């Protein structure tokens, strides 16, 4: 998973979350653009009632750098939403 990168590649972008610093590489988004594959972000967690919640979000841009920034923001929002 892109959000679990701890040993980051030279092109990885670091960002802070509620659970620590994470890195995301734009490589997957660059590859998706190259092969014209659609990209959808997904977040899955179990809520207080024990139900599985899944959120899907399509990036606004098809530019790999912009998608990387959008994905970082997506992860930050969803990580912060999890109650600890």
Phi and psi restraints in degrees (range 20) as a CNS / XPLOR table:
assign (resid 1 and name C) (resid 2 and name N)
       (resid 2 and name CA) (resid 2 and name C) 1.0 -62.6 20.0 2
assign (resid 2 and name N) (resid 2 and name CA)
       (resid 2 and name C) (resid 3 and name N) 1.0 -32.9 20.0 2
assign (resid 2 and name C) (resid 3 and name N)
       (resid 3 and name CA) (resid 3 and name C) 1.0 -79.0 20.0 2
assign (resid 3 and name N) (resid 3 and name CA)
       (resid 3 and name C) (resid 4 and name N) 1.0 -6.6 20.0 2
assign (resid 3 and name C) (resid 4 and name N)
       (resid 4 and name CA) (resid 4 and name C) 1.0 -100.1 20.0 2
assign (resid 4 and name N) (resid 4 and name CA)
       (resid 4 and name C) (resid 5 and name N) 1.0 8.4 20.0 2
assign (resid 4 and name C) (resid 5 and name N)
       (resid 5 and name CA) (resid 5 and name C) 1.0 -68.0 20.0 2
assign (resid 5 and name N) (resid 5 and name CA)
       (resid 5 and name C) (resid 6 and name N) 1.0 120.6 20.0 2
assign (resid 5 and name C) (resid 6 and name N)
       (resid 6 and name CA) (resid 6 and name C) 1.0 -111.9 20.0 2
assign (resid 6 and name N) (resid 6 and name CA)
       (resid 6 and name C) (resid 7 and name N) 1.0 -35.7 20.0 2
assign (resid 6 and name C) (resid 7 and name N)
       (resid 7 and name CA) (resid 7 and name C) 1.0 -94.1 20.0 2
assign (resid 7 and name N) (resid 7 and name CA)
       (resid 7 and name C) (resid 8 and name N) 1.0 102.2 20.0 2
assign (resid 7 and name C) (resid 8 and name N)
       (resid 8 and name CA) (resid 8 and name C) 1.0 -90.5 20.0 2
assign (resid 8 and name N) (resid 8 and name CA)
       (resid 8 and name C) (resid 9 and name N) 1.0 148.6 20.0 2
assign (resid 8 and name C) (resid 9 and name N)
       (resid 9 and name CA) (resid 9 and name C) 1.0 -74.2 20.0 2
assign (resid 9 and name N) (resid 9 and name CA)
       (resid 9 and name C) (resid 10 and name N) 1.0 165.3 20.0 2
assign (resid 9 and name C) (resid 10 and name N)
       (resid 10 and name CA) (resid 10 and name C) 1.0 -63.5 20.0 2
assign (resid 10 and name N) (resid 10 and name CA)
       (resid 10 and name C) (resid 11 and name N) 1.0 -24.4 20.0 2
assign (resid 10 and name C) (resid 11 and name N)
       (resid 11 and name CA) (resid 11 and name C) 1.0 -94.5 20.0 2
assign (resid 11 and name N) (resid 11 and name CA)
       (resid 11 and name C) (resid 12 and name N) 1.0 1.7 20.0 2
assign (resid 11 and name C) (resid 12 and name N)
       (resid 12 and name CA) (resid 12 and name C) 1.0 -69.1 20.0 2
assign (resid 12 and name N) (resid 12 and name CA)
       (resid 12 and name C) (resid 13 and name N) 1.0 146.8 20.0 2
assign (resid 12 and name C) (resid 13 and name N)
       (resid 13 and name CA) (resid 13 and name C) 1.0 -106.8 20.0 2
assign (resid 13 and name N) (resid 13 and name CA)
       (resid 13 and name C) (resid 14 and name N) 1.0 125.8 20.0 2
assign (resid 13 and name C) (resid 14 and name N)
       (resid 14 and name CA) (resid 14 and name C) 1.0 -91.0 20.0 2
assign (resid 14 and name N) (resid 14 and name CA)
       (resid 14 and name C) (resid 15 and name N) 1.0 146.5 20.0 2
assign (resid 14 and name C) (resid 15 and name N)
       (resid 15 and name CA) (resid 15 and name C) 1.0 -154.6 20.0 2
assign (resid 15 and name N) (resid 15 and name CA)
       (resid 15 and name C) (resid 16 and name N) 1.0 155.3 20.0 2
assign (resid 15 and name C) (resid 16 and name N)
       (resid 16 and name CA) (resid 16 and name C) 1.0 -94.3 20.0 2
assign (resid 16 and name N) (resid 16 and name CA)
       (resid 16 and name C) (resid 17 and name N) 1.0 143.2 20.0 2
assign (resid 16 and name C) (resid 17 and name N)
       (resid 17 and name CA) (resid 17 and name C) 1.0 -129.5 20.0 2
assign (resid 17 and name N) (resid 17 and name CA)
       (resid 17 and name C) (resid 18 and name N) 1.0 176.8 20.0 2
assign (resid 17 and name C) (resid 18 and name N)
       (resid 18 and name CA) (resid 18 and name C) 1.0 -65.8 20.0 2
assign (resid 18 and name N) (resid 18 and name CA)
       (resid 18 and name C) (resid 19 and name N) 1.0 -16.5 20.0 2
assign (resid 18 and name C) (resid 19 and name N)
       (resid 19 and name CA) (resid 19 and name C) 1.0 -114.3 20.0 2
assign (resid 19 and name N) (resid 19 and name CA)
       (resid 19 and name C) (resid 20 and name N) 1.0 15.9 20.0 2
assign (resid 19 and name C) (resid 20 and name N)
       (resid 20 and name CA) (resid 20 and name C) 1.0 121.5 20.0 2
assign (resid 20 and name N) (resid 20 and name CA)
       (resid 20 and name C) (resid 21 and name N) 1.0 -178.9 20.0 2
assign (resid 20 and name C) (resid 21 and name N)
       (resid 21 and name CA) (resid 21 and name C) 1.0 -78.9 20.0 2
assign (resid 21 and name N) (resid 21 and name CA)
       (resid 21 and name C) (resid 22 and name N) 1.0 136.7 20.0 2
assign (resid 21 and name C) (resid 22 and name N)
       (resid 22 and name CA) (resid 22 and name C) 1.0 -130.2 20.0 2
assign (resid 22 and name N) (resid 22 and name CA)
       (resid 22 and name C) (resid 23 and name N) 1.0 163.0 20.0 2
assign (resid 22 and name C) (resid 23 and name N)
       (resid 23 and name CA) (resid 23 and name C) 1.0 -128.5 20.0 2
assign (resid 23 and name N) (resid 23 and name CA)
       (resid 23 and name C) (resid 24 and name N) 1.0 143.3 20.0 2
assign (resid 23 and name C) (resid 24 and name N)
       (resid 24 and name CA) (resid 24 and name C) 1.0 -131.0 20.0 2
assign (resid 24 and name N) (resid 24 and name CA)
       (resid 24 and name C) (resid 25 and name N) 1.0 130.1 20.0 2
assign (resid 24 and name C) (resid 25 and name N)
       (resid 25 and name CA) (resid 25 and name C) 1.0 -96.8 20.0 2
assign (resid 25 and name N) (resid 25 and name CA)
       (resid 25 and name C) (resid 26 and name N) 1.0 138.7 20.0 2
assign (resid 25 and name C) (resid 26 and name N)
       (resid 26 and name CA) (resid 26 and name C) 1.0 -77.4 20.0 2
assign (resid 26 and name N) (resid 26 and name CA)
       (resid 26 and name C) (resid 27 and name N) 1.0 1.3 20.0 2
assign (resid 26 and name C) (resid 27 and name N)
       (resid 27 and name CA) (resid 27 and name C) 1.0 -55.8 20.0 2
assign (resid 27 and name N) (resid 27 and name CA)
       (resid 27 and name C) (resid 28 and name N) 1.0 -46.5 20.0 2
assign (resid 27 and name C) (resid 28 and name N)
       (resid 28 and name CA) (resid 28 and name C) 1.0 -64.1 20.0 2
assign (resid 28 and name N) (resid 28 and name CA)
       (resid 28 and name C) (resid 29 and name N) 1.0 -36.9 20.0 2
assign (resid 28 and name C) (resid 29 and name N)
       (resid 29 and name CA) (resid 29 and name C) 1.0 -71.4 20.0 2
assign (resid 29 and name N) (resid 29 and name CA)
       (resid 29 and name C) (resid 30 and name N) 1.0 -35.3 20.0 2
assign (resid 29 and name C) (resid 30 and name N)
       (resid 30 and name CA) (resid 30 and name C) 1.0 -64.6 20.0 2
assign (resid 30 and name N) (resid 30 and name CA)
       (resid 30 and name C) (resid 31 and name N) 1.0 -43.7 20.0 2
assign (resid 30 and name C) (resid 31 and name N)
       (resid 31 and name CA) (resid 31 and name C) 1.0 -62.8 20.0 2
assign (resid 31 and name N) (resid 31 and name CA)
       (resid 31 and name C) (resid 32 and name N) 1.0 -44.7 20.0 2
assign (resid 31 and name C) (resid 32 and name N)
       (resid 32 and name CA) (resid 32 and name C) 1.0 -59.4 20.0 2
assign (resid 32 and name N) (resid 32 and name CA)
       (resid 32 and name C) (resid 33 and name N) 1.0 -41.3 20.0 2
assign (resid 32 and name C) (resid 33 and name N)
       (resid 33 and name CA) (resid 33 and name C) 1.0 -64.3 20.0 2
assign (resid 33 and name N) (resid 33 and name CA)
       (resid 33 and name C) (resid 34 and name N) 1.0 -42.7 20.0 2
assign (resid 33 and name C) (resid 34 and name N)
       (resid 34 and name CA) (resid 34 and name C) 1.0 -61.0 20.0 2
assign (resid 34 and name N) (resid 34 and name CA)
       (resid 34 and name C) (resid 35 and name N) 1.0 -38.9 20.0 2
assign (resid 34 and name C) (resid 35 and name N)
       (resid 35 and name CA) (resid 35 and name C) 1.0 -99.9 20.0 2
assign (resid 35 and name N) (resid 35 and name CA)
       (resid 35 and name C) (resid 36 and name N) 1.0 7.6 20.0 2
assign (resid 35 and name C) (resid 36 and name N)
       (resid 36 and name CA) (resid 36 and name C) 1.0 59.3 20.0 2
assign (resid 36 and name N) (resid 36 and name CA)
       (resid 36 and name C) (resid 37 and name N) 1.0 38.9 20.0 2
assign (resid 36 and name C) (resid 37 and name N)
       (resid 37 and name CA) (resid 37 and name C) 1.0 -90.1 20.0 2
assign (resid 37 and name N) (resid 37 and name CA)
       (resid 37 and name C) (resid 38 and name N) 1.0 139.2 20.0 2
assign (resid 37 and name C) (resid 38 and name N)
       (resid 38 and name CA) (resid 38 and name C) 1.0 -69.4 20.0 2
assign (resid 38 and name N) (resid 38 and name CA)
       (resid 38 and name C) (resid 39 and name N) 1.0 148.1 20.0 2
assign (resid 38 and name C) (resid 39 and name N)
       (resid 39 and name CA) (resid 39 and name C) 1.0 -117.9 20.0 2
assign (resid 39 and name N) (resid 39 and name CA)
       (resid 39 and name C) (resid 40 and name N) 1.0 133.8 20.0 2
assign (resid 39 and name C) (resid 40 and name N)
       (resid 40 and name CA) (resid 40 and name C) 1.0 -136.5 20.0 2
assign (resid 40 and name N) (resid 40 and name CA)
       (resid 40 and name C) (resid 41 and name N) 1.0 130.4 20.0 2
assign (resid 40 and name C) (resid 41 and name N)
       (resid 41 and name CA) (resid 41 and name C) 1.0 -85.2 20.0 2
assign (resid 41 and name N) (resid 41 and name CA)
       (resid 41 and name C) (resid 42 and name N) 1.0 147.0 20.0 2
assign (resid 41 and name C) (resid 42 and name N)
       (resid 42 and name CA) (resid 42 and name C) 1.0 -138.6 20.0 2
assign (resid 42 and name N) (resid 42 and name CA)
       (resid 42 and name C) (resid 43 and name N) 1.0 140.8 20.0 2
assign (resid 42 and name C) (resid 43 and name N)
       (resid 43 and name CA) (resid 43 and name C) 1.0 -130.9 20.0 2
assign (resid 43 and name N) (resid 43 and name CA)
       (resid 43 and name C) (resid 44 and name N) 1.0 132.0 20.0 2
assign (resid 43 and name C) (resid 44 and name N)
       (resid 44 and name CA) (resid 44 and name C) 1.0 -130.1 20.0 2
assign (resid 44 and name N) (resid 44 and name CA)
       (resid 44 and name C) (resid 45 and name N) 1.0 133.5 20.0 2
assign (resid 44 and name C) (resid 45 and name N)
       (resid 45 and name CA) (resid 45 and name C) 1.0 -155.9 20.0 2
assign (resid 45 and name N) (resid 45 and name CA)
       (resid 45 and name C) (resid 46 and name N) 1.0 167.2 20.0 2
assign (resid 45 and name C) (resid 46 and name N)
       (resid 46 and name CA) (resid 46 and name C) 1.0 -102.3 20.0 2
assign (resid 46 and name N) (resid 46 and name CA)
       (resid 46 and name C) (resid 47 and name N) 1.0 126.8 20.0 2
assign (resid 46 and name C) (resid 47 and name N)
       (resid 47 and name CA) (resid 47 and name C) 1.0 -82.7 20.0 2
assign (resid 47 and name N) (resid 47 and name CA)
       (resid 47 and name C) (resid 48 and name N) 1.0 -178.8 20.0 2
assign (resid 47 and name C) (resid 48 and name N)
       (resid 48 and name CA) (resid 48 and name C) 1.0 -59.6 20.0 2
assign (resid 48 and name N) (resid 48 and name CA)
       (resid 48 and name C) (resid 49 and name N) 1.0 -29.9 20.0 2
assign (resid 48 and name C) (resid 49 and name N)
       (resid 49 and name CA) (resid 49 and name C) 1.0 -83.9 20.0 2
assign (resid 49 and name N) (resid 49 and name CA)
       (resid 49 and name C) (resid 50 and name N) 1.0 1.3 20.0 2
assign (resid 49 and name C) (resid 50 and name N)
       (resid 50 and name CA) (resid 50 and name C) 1.0 84.1 20.0 2
assign (resid 50 and name N) (resid 50 and name CA)
       (resid 50 and name C) (resid 51 and name N) 1.0 11.5 20.0 2
assign (resid 50 and name C) (resid 51 and name N)
       (resid 51 and name CA) (resid 51 and name C) 1.0 -91.0 20.0 2
assign (resid 51 and name N) (resid 51 and name CA)
       (resid 51 and name C) (resid 52 and name N) 1.0 143.2 20.0 2
assign (resid 51 and name C) (resid 52 and name N)
       (resid 52 and name CA) (resid 52 and name C) 1.0 -80.9 20.0 2
assign (resid 52 and name N) (resid 52 and name CA)
       (resid 52 and name C) (resid 53 and name N) 1.0 125.7 20.0 2
assign (resid 52 and name C) (resid 53 and name N)
       (resid 53 and name CA) (resid 53 and name C) 1.0 -111.3 20.0 2
assign (resid 53 and name N) (resid 53 and name CA)
       (resid 53 and name C) (resid 54 and name N) 1.0 128.7 20.0 2
assign (resid 53 and name C) (resid 54 and name N)
       (resid 54 and name CA) (resid 54 and name C) 1.0 -125.2 20.0 2
assign (resid 54 and name N) (resid 54 and name CA)
       (resid 54 and name C) (resid 55 and name N) 1.0 130.5 20.0 2
assign (resid 54 and name C) (resid 55 and name N)
       (resid 55 and name CA) (resid 55 and name C) 1.0 -118.8 20.0 2
assign (resid 55 and name N) (resid 55 and name CA)
       (resid 55 and name C) (resid 56 and name N) 1.0 130.6 20.0 2
assign (resid 55 and name C) (resid 56 and name N)
       (resid 56 and name CA) (resid 56 and name C) 1.0 -114.9 20.0 2
assign (resid 56 and name N) (resid 56 and name CA)
       (resid 56 and name C) (resid 57 and name N) 1.0 141.2 20.0 2
assign (resid 56 and name C) (resid 57 and name N)
       (resid 57 and name CA) (resid 57 and name C) 1.0 -146.2 20.0 2
assign (resid 57 and name N) (resid 57 and name CA)
       (resid 57 and name C) (resid 58 and name N) 1.0 129.6 20.0 2
assign (resid 57 and name C) (resid 58 and name N)
       (resid 58 and name CA) (resid 58 and name C) 1.0 -90.5 20.0 2
assign (resid 58 and name N) (resid 58 and name CA)
       (resid 58 and name C) (resid 59 and name N) 1.0 134.7 20.0 2
assign (resid 58 and name C) (resid 59 and name N)
       (resid 59 and name CA) (resid 59 and name C) 1.0 -63.9 20.0 2
assign (resid 59 and name N) (resid 59 and name CA)
       (resid 59 and name C) (resid 60 and name N) 1.0 151.0 20.0 2
assign (resid 59 and name C) (resid 60 and name N)
       (resid 60 and name CA) (resid 60 and name C) 1.0 -76.8 20.0 2
assign (resid 60 and name N) (resid 60 and name CA)
       (resid 60 and name C) (resid 61 and name N) 1.0 -24.5 20.0 2
assign (resid 60 and name C) (resid 61 and name N)
       (resid 61 and name CA) (resid 61 and name C) 1.0 -115.3 20.0 2
assign (resid 61 and name N) (resid 61 and name CA)
       (resid 61 and name C) (resid 62 and name N) 1.0 157.6 20.0 2
assign (resid 61 and name C) (resid 62 and name N)
       (resid 62 and name CA) (resid 62 and name C) 1.0 -108.1 20.0 2
assign (resid 62 and name N) (resid 62 and name CA)
       (resid 62 and name C) (resid 63 and name N) 1.0 7.4 20.0 2
assign (resid 62 and name C) (resid 63 and name N)
       (resid 63 and name CA) (resid 63 and name C) 1.0 -81.4 20.0 2
assign (resid 63 and name N) (resid 63 and name CA)
       (resid 63 and name C) (resid 64 and name N) 1.0 127.3 20.0 2
assign (resid 63 and name C) (resid 64 and name N)
       (resid 64 and name CA) (resid 64 and name C) 1.0 -55.5 20.0 2
assign (resid 64 and name N) (resid 64 and name CA)
       (resid 64 and name C) (resid 65 and name N) 1.0 -40.9 20.0 2
assign (resid 64 and name C) (resid 65 and name N)
       (resid 65 and name CA) (resid 65 and name C) 1.0 -65.9 20.0 2
assign (resid 65 and name N) (resid 65 and name CA)
       (resid 65 and name C) (resid 66 and name N) 1.0 -42.4 20.0 2
assign (resid 65 and name C) (resid 66 and name N)
       (resid 66 and name CA) (resid 66 and name C) 1.0 -67.5 20.0 2
assign (resid 66 and name N) (resid 66 and name CA)
       (resid 66 and name C) (resid 67 and name N) 1.0 -40.0 20.0 2
assign (resid 66 and name C) (resid 67 and name N)
       (resid 67 and name CA) (resid 67 and name C) 1.0 -63.8 20.0 2
assign (resid 67 and name N) (resid 67 and name CA)
       (resid 67 and name C) (resid 68 and name N) 1.0 -37.3 20.0 2
assign (resid 67 and name C) (resid 68 and name N)
       (resid 68 and name CA) (resid 68 and name C) 1.0 -62.1 20.0 2
assign (resid 68 and name N) (resid 68 and name CA)
       (resid 68 and name C) (resid 69 and name N) 1.0 -45.3 20.0 2
assign (resid 68 and name C) (resid 69 and name N)
       (resid 69 and name CA) (resid 69 and name C) 1.0 -63.7 20.0 2
assign (resid 69 and name N) (resid 69 and name CA)
       (resid 69 and name C) (resid 70 and name N) 1.0 -41.4 20.0 2
assign (resid 69 and name C) (resid 70 and name N)
       (resid 70 and name CA) (resid 70 and name C) 1.0 -63.5 20.0 2
assign (resid 70 and name N) (resid 70 and name CA)
       (resid 70 and name C) (resid 71 and name N) 1.0 -39.7 20.0 2
assign (resid 70 and name C) (resid 71 and name N)
       (resid 71 and name CA) (resid 71 and name C) 1.0 -66.8 20.0 2
assign (resid 71 and name N) (resid 71 and name CA)
       (resid 71 and name C) (resid 72 and name N) 1.0 -40.1 20.0 2
assign (resid 71 and name C) (resid 72 and name N)
       (resid 72 and name CA) (resid 72 and name C) 1.0 -59.3 20.0 2
assign (resid 72 and name N) (resid 72 and name CA)
       (resid 72 and name C) (resid 73 and name N) 1.0 -44.9 20.0 2
assign (resid 72 and name C) (resid 73 and name N)
       (resid 73 and name CA) (resid 73 and name C) 1.0 -65.0 20.0 2
assign (resid 73 and name N) (resid 73 and name CA)
       (resid 73 and name C) (resid 74 and name N) 1.0 -40.7 20.0 2
assign (resid 73 and name C) (resid 74 and name N)
       (resid 74 and name CA) (resid 74 and name C) 1.0 -58.7 20.0 2
assign (resid 74 and name N) (resid 74 and name CA)
       (resid 74 and name C) (resid 75 and name N) 1.0 -48.5 20.0 2
assign (resid 74 and name C) (resid 75 and name N)
       (resid 75 and name CA) (resid 75 and name C) 1.0 -62.0 20.0 2
assign (resid 75 and name N) (resid 75 and name CA)
       (resid 75 and name C) (resid 76 and name N) 1.0 -44.0 20.0 2
assign (resid 75 and name C) (resid 76 and name N)
       (resid 76 and name CA) (resid 76 and name C) 1.0 -58.0 20.0 2
assign (resid 76 and name N) (resid 76 and name CA)
       (resid 76 and name C) (resid 77 and name N) 1.0 -46.5 20.0 2
assign (resid 76 and name C) (resid 77 and name N)
       (resid 77 and name CA) (resid 77 and name C) 1.0 -60.0 20.0 2
assign (resid 77 and name N) (resid 77 and name CA)
       (resid 77 and name C) (resid 78 and name N) 1.0 -45.7 20.0 2
assign (resid 77 and name C) (resid 78 and name N)
       (resid 78 and name CA) (resid 78 and name C) 1.0 -77.4 20.0 2
assign (resid 78 and name N) (resid 78 and name CA)
       (resid 78 and name C) (resid 79 and name N) 1.0 -33.3 20.0 2
assign (resid 78 and name C) (resid 79 and name N)
       (resid 79 and name CA) (resid 79 and name C) 1.0 -66.7 20.0 2
assign (resid 79 and name N) (resid 79 and name CA)
       (resid 79 and name C) (resid 80 and name N) 1.0 -41.4 20.0 2
assign (resid 79 and name C) (resid 80 and name N)
       (resid 80 and name CA) (resid 80 and name C) 1.0 -66.4 20.0 2
assign (resid 80 and name N) (resid 80 and name CA)
       (resid 80 and name C) (resid 81 and name N) 1.0 -27.1 20.0 2
assign (resid 80 and name C) (resid 81 and name N)
       (resid 81 and name CA) (resid 81 and name C) 1.0 -75.9 20.0 2
assign (resid 81 and name N) (resid 81 and name CA)
       (resid 81 and name C) (resid 82 and name N) 1.0 -17.9 20.0 2
assign (resid 81 and name C) (resid 82 and name N)
       (resid 82 and name CA) (resid 82 and name C) 1.0 -76.7 20.0 2
assign (resid 82 and name N) (resid 82 and name CA)
       (resid 82 and name C) (resid 83 and name N) 1.0 127.3 20.0 2
assign (resid 82 and name C) (resid 83 and name N)
       (resid 83 and name CA) (resid 83 and name C) 1.0 -78.9 20.0 2
assign (resid 83 and name N) (resid 83 and name CA)
       (resid 83 and name C) (resid 84 and name N) 1.0 137.2 20.0 2
